Amino acid sequence: MYVATPSGLAEMEETEGVVVDGHLLVVNEYDWKLIWNNIENKVSKCDARTWIACGEWLTRYFDWEFENYKPS
């Protein structure tokens, strides 16, 4: 997950032209408690019954080492 402010996004748009990222959290100002609460909220909503299913659900919001993992 990437965290950005509107002004940070504006800077990225100026240099890159377009910003596209599915794992982006936009906050008005950097507030670690607010960011952490958002992350905890997303994780707590996962009701998958297996580790694999949980990982698949979490990749909607977060980049992590098990994204696209296929067990052998």
Rosetta constraint file for C-alpha pairs under 8 A:
AtomPair CA 1 CA 23 HARMONIC 4.69 0.50
AtomPair CA 1 CA 24 HARMONIC 5.61 0.50
AtomPair CA 1 CA 25 HARMONIC 6.93 0.50
AtomPair CA 1 CA 61 HARMONIC 6.71 0.50
AtomPair CA 1 CA 62 HARMONIC 4.77 0.50
AtomPair CA 1 CA 63 HARMONIC 5.68 0.50
AtomPair CA 2 CA 23 HARMONIC 6.12 0.50
AtomPair CA 2 CA 24 HARMONIC 4.79 0.50
AtomPair CA 2 CA 25 HARMONIC 6.05 0.50
AtomPair CA 3 CA 24 HARMONIC 5.90 0.50
AtomPair CA 3 CA 25 HARMONIC 4.79 0.50
AtomPair CA 3 CA 26 HARMONIC 5.85 0.50
AtomPair CA 3 CA 27 HARMONIC 7.24 0.50
AtomPair CA 4 CA 8 HARMONIC 5.80 0.50
AtomPair CA 4 CA 9 HARMONIC 6.39 0.50
AtomPair CA 4 CA 24 HARMONIC 7.32 0.50
AtomPair CA 4 CA 25 HARMONIC 6.33 0.50
AtomPair CA 4 CA 26 HARMONIC 4.96 0.50
AtomPair CA 4 CA 27 HARMONIC 6.26 0.50
AtomPair CA 4 CA 30 HARMONIC 7.95 0.50
AtomPair CA 5 CA 9 HARMONIC 6.23 0.50
AtomPair CA 5 CA 26 HARMONIC 5.47 0.50
AtomPair CA 5 CA 27 HARMONIC 5.11 0.50
AtomPair CA 5 CA 28 HARMONIC 5.45 0.50
AtomPair CA 5 CA 29 HARMONIC 5.96 0.50
AtomPair CA 5 CA 30 HARMONIC 7.12 0.50
AtomPair CA 6 CA 10 HARMONIC 6.18 0.50
AtomPair CA 6 CA 26 HARMONIC 6.86 0.50
AtomPair CA 6 CA 27 HARMONIC 7.22 0.50
AtomPair CA 6 CA 28 HARMONIC 6.43 0.50
AtomPair CA 7 CA 11 HARMONIC 6.35 0.50
AtomPair CA 8 CA 12 HARMONIC 6.35 0.50
AtomPair CA 9 CA 13 HARMONIC 6.09 0.50
AtomPair CA 9 CA 19 HARMONIC 7.44 0.50
AtomPair CA 10 CA 14 HARMONIC 6.23 0.50
AtomPair CA 11 CA 15 HARMONIC 6.49 0.50
AtomPair CA 12 CA 16 HARMONIC 5.71 0.50
AtomPair CA 12 CA 17 HARMONIC 7.35 0.50
AtomPair CA 12 CA 18 HARMONIC 7.66 0.50
AtomPair CA 12 CA 19 HARMONIC 6.92 0.50
AtomPair CA 13 CA 17 HARMONIC 4.51 0.50
AtomPair CA 13 CA 18 HARMONIC 5.21 0.50
AtomPair CA 13 CA 19 HARMONIC 6.10 0.50
AtomPair CA 22 CA 60 HARMONIC 7.65 0.50
AtomPair CA 22 CA 61 HARMONIC 7.25 0.50
AtomPair CA 23 CA 60 HARMONIC 7.37 0.50
AtomPair CA 23 CA 61 HARMONIC 5.26 0.50
AtomPair CA 23 CA 62 HARMONIC 5.68 0.50
AtomPair CA 23 CA 63 HARMONIC 6.87 0.50
AtomPair CA 24 CA 61 HARMONIC 7.88 0.50
AtomPair CA 27 CA 31 HARMONIC 7.94 0.50
AtomPair CA 27 CA 35 HARMONIC 7.98 0.50
AtomPair CA 30 CA 35 HARMONIC 7.95 0.50
AtomPair CA 31 CA 35 HARMONIC 6.27 0.50
AtomPair CA 32 CA 36 HARMONIC 5.96 0.50
AtomPair CA 33 CA 37 HARMONIC 6.05 0.50
AtomPair CA 34 CA 38 HARMONIC 6.24 0.50
AtomPair CA 35 CA 39 HARMONIC 6.36 0.50
AtomPair CA 36 CA 40 HARMONIC 6.15 0.50
AtomPair CA 37 CA 41 HARMONIC 5.98 0.50
AtomPair CA 38 CA 42 HARMONIC 6.31 0.50
AtomPair CA 39 CA 43 HARMONIC 6.26 0.50
AtomPair CA 40 CA 44 HARMONIC 5.96 0.50
AtomPair CA 41 CA 45 HARMONIC 6.46 0.50
AtomPair CA 42 CA 46 HARMONIC 7.15 0.50
AtomPair CA 42 CA 61 HARMONIC 7.87 0.50
AtomPair CA 43 CA 58 HARMONIC 7.11 0.50
AtomPair CA 46 CA 54 HARMONIC 6.47 0.50
AtomPair CA 46 CA 57 HARMONIC 6.93 0.50
AtomPair CA 46 CA 58 HARMONIC 7.44 0.50
AtomPair CA 47 CA 54 HARMONIC 7.41 0.50
AtomPair CA 48 CA 53 HARMONIC 5.55 0.50
AtomPair CA 48 CA 54 HARMONIC 5.02 0.50
AtomPair CA 48 CA 57 HARMONIC 7.71 0.50
AtomPair CA 49 CA 53 HARMONIC 6.81 0.50
AtomPair CA 49 CA 54 HARMONIC 7.19 0.50
AtomPair CA 50 CA 54 HARMONIC 6.10 0.50
AtomPair CA 51 CA 55 HARMONIC 6.08 0.50
AtomPair CA 52 CA 56 HARMONIC 6.22 0.50
AtomPair CA 53 CA 57 HARMONIC 6.22 0.50
AtomPair CA 54 CA 58 HARMONIC 6.12 0.50
AtomPair CA 55 CA 59 HARMONIC 6.22 0.50
AtomPair CA 55 CA 66 HARMONIC 6.98 0.50
AtomPair CA 55 CA 67 HARMONIC 7.30 0.50
AtomPair CA 56 CA 60 HARMONIC 7.37 0.50
AtomPair CA 56 CA 67 HARMONIC 7.29 0.50
AtomPair CA 58 CA 62 HARMONIC 6.04 0.50
AtomPair CA 59 CA 63 HARMONIC 6.09 0.50
AtomPair CA 59 CA 64 HARMONIC 7.28 0.50
AtomPair CA 59 CA 67 HARMONIC 6.22 0.50
AtomPair CA 63 CA 67 HARMONIC 6.76 0.50
